[in-house]
Amino acid sequence: MDVLRALRRPKVAVMLALGFSSGLPFLLTANTFGYWLRDEGTSLIAIGFISWVGFAYAFKVYWSPLVDRLDVPLLGRLGRRRGWMLLCQLLVIAGLLGMAAVGVKAGLAVIGAFALLTAFASATQDVAIDAWRIEAADGSEEVGLMTAAAQLGYRMALLVTDAAIIAAAARVGWPVSYTAMAVLMAIGLVATFFAFEPQRADQVLHEKPPLWTHRGLVDALFGPFIDFFHKHKLTGLLILLAVALYRLPDFIMGPMYNPYYHDLGISKDTVAVVRGSFGLVATFVGLAAAGLSAIRIGLLPTLVVGLVIQGIGTAAFALLSVWPGDAVFAVVMSLDAFAQSFAGVALVTYMSSLTSLGYTATQYAMLSSTYALLGKFLKGFSGAAVDAMTPVYGLLGAYSMAFIATGLTAIPPLVLFVLLWRLQQRRAAAAA
């Protein structure tokens, strides 16, 4: 509710729109793309492997120093953050239009190339938007508010690209639906023009040596990591490992969700209606609950709660093969939507709290790449895993076993975050 009231503040409203722009391309090169491919008869193995275009989100840390230190030619007149946002939004539009134009019939390599362009531009846009979100905020409390607004916009985009597009595809086809998504990226373009360039971050960045000097290059490449480990010491390694494992329950079976619904015989209209009604409400409740939990019990305990419900929410999809039906589907979908929005807010807020001004884009990219890398790699094998278990359990049984196993991946990061929570309590007790 605080986010909704705060939308009267211009920068919070801009953050909501930028969050939408950030979330819009994500599923269009992932789960929703998999639905399109499955509709065209593509094998589960191919769908799993082509999901590796999402590695762009995991590797963005390698070019994030450019976003921190260089202005985009011509577009840089808008400012460093806004110039990168605008360039990336234009490239996302080009990638989506390319996917729509060539279609699956042109071959997986051709449409996959456009999907890779879209994912690369989207990942780079995320670097710029995440940096803007942190740098535009005045204090830690507003960082939390901006994060909630970004997550709200992001989740709204996921509903559009995970529900509305499916209903549209059933009526006008996938190419027209993807063209419509490219048009919706105009929301991000408008928000970029209404955004302001964070001056305090600009001052810090411009005080640093130029990128083309030896000192500037060393600082851009290594400074963010030196600063991070200077601040967190050896605990930094524990933090990175915990972050790396946190979203595994969400990532690993990502490419299989929509093929699962397809193979269960659930209609596109049913998927769209449930996601746009029960899923929407559950998403908003999850966002609000995560913010309230962080305030009441603290950020690390909230991360622990997020892992528990993530694991349960993912494993619950196995129920659909045992008790099929719209009511069970609505309950499982709602639980998953609540869990993912809750865990998403918790993790993004936590990672934002770990960054330093002057290295914002690179440090946040390091953290978000860390949490994406392993999951993006493993999800490429999701189709092969289901396919390998099918002779033993049957197709739907294989899906069920895979979802249960994926839910159990919440246990290792749960142990790590409990350990970080205990270390935090000990430091607080020692400082008292």
TAFEN-V190815 format. One record per residue. SS is DSSP state (alpha for helix, beta for strand, coil for the rest). Layout:
SS / SS
This chain:
coil / alpha / alpha / alpha / alpha / alpha / coil / coil / coil / alpha / alpha / alpha / alpha / alpha / alpha / alpha / alpha / alpha / alpha / alpha / alpha / alpha / alpha / alpha / alpha / alpha / alpha / alpha / coil / coil / alpha / alpha / alpha / alpha / alpha / alpha / alpha / alpha / alpha / coil / coil / coil / coil / alpha / alpha / alpha / alpha / alpha / alpha / alpha / alpha / alpha / alpha / alpha / alpha / alpha / alpha / alpha / alpha / coil / alpha / alpha / alpha / alpha / alpha / alpha / alpha / alpha / alpha / coil / coil / coil / coil / coil / alpha / alpha / alpha / alpha / coil / alpha / alpha / alpha / alpha / alpha / alpha / alpha / alpha / alpha / alpha / alpha / alpha / alpha / alpha / alpha / alpha / alpha / alpha / alpha / alpha / alpha / alpha / alpha / coil / alpha / alpha / alpha / coil / alpha / alpha / alpha / alpha / alpha / alpha / alpha / alpha / alpha / alpha / alpha / alpha / alpha / alpha / alpha / alpha / alpha / alpha / alpha / alpha / alpha / alpha / alpha / alpha / alpha / alpha / alpha / alpha / alpha / coil / coil / coil / alpha / alpha / alpha / alpha / alpha / alpha / alpha / alpha / alpha / alpha / alpha / alpha / alpha / alpha / alpha / alpha / alpha / alpha / alpha / alpha / alpha / alpha / alpha / alpha / alpha / alpha / alpha / alpha / alpha / alpha / alpha / alpha / alpha / coil / alpha / alpha / alpha / alpha / alpha / alpha / alpha / alpha / alpha / alpha / alpha / coil / alpha / alpha / alpha / alpha / alpha / alpha / alpha / alpha / alpha / coil / coil / coil / coil / alpha / alpha / alpha / alpha / alpha / alpha / alpha / alpha / coil / coil / coil / coil / coil / coil / coil / alpha / alpha / alpha / alpha / alpha / alpha / alpha / alpha / alpha / alpha / alpha / alpha / alpha / alpha / alpha / alpha / alpha / alpha / alpha / coil / coil / alpha / alpha / alpha / alpha / alpha / alpha / alpha / alpha / alpha / alpha / alpha / alpha / coil / alpha / alpha / alpha / alpha / coil / coil / alpha / alpha / alpha / alpha / alpha / alpha / alpha / alpha / alpha / alpha / alpha / coil / coil / coil / alpha / alpha / alpha / alpha / alpha / alpha / alpha / alpha / alpha / coil / alpha / alpha / alpha / alpha / alpha / alpha / alpha / alpha / alpha / alpha / alpha / alpha / alpha / alpha / alpha / alpha / alpha / alpha / alpha / alpha / coil / alpha / alpha / alpha / alpha / alpha / alpha / alpha / alpha / alpha / alpha / alpha / alpha / alpha / alpha / alpha / alpha / alpha / alpha / alpha / alpha / alpha / alpha / alpha / alpha / coil / coil / coil / alpha / alpha / alpha / alpha / alpha / alpha / alpha / alpha / alpha / alpha / alpha / alpha / alpha / alpha / alpha / alpha / alpha / alpha / alpha / alpha / alpha / alpha / alpha / alpha / alpha / alpha / alpha / alpha / coil / coil / coil / coil / coil / coil / alpha / alpha / alpha / alpha / alpha / alpha / alpha / alpha / alpha / alpha / alpha / alpha / alpha / alpha / alpha / alpha / alpha / alpha / alpha / alpha / coil / coil / alpha / alpha / alpha / alpha / alpha / alpha / alpha / alpha / alpha / alpha / alpha / alpha / coil / alpha / alpha / alpha / alpha / alpha / alpha / alpha / alpha / alpha / alpha / alpha / alpha / alpha / coil / coil / alpha / alpha / alpha / alpha / alpha / alpha / alpha / alpha / alpha / alpha / alpha / alpha / alpha / alpha / alpha / alpha / alpha / alpha / alpha / alpha / alpha / alpha / coil
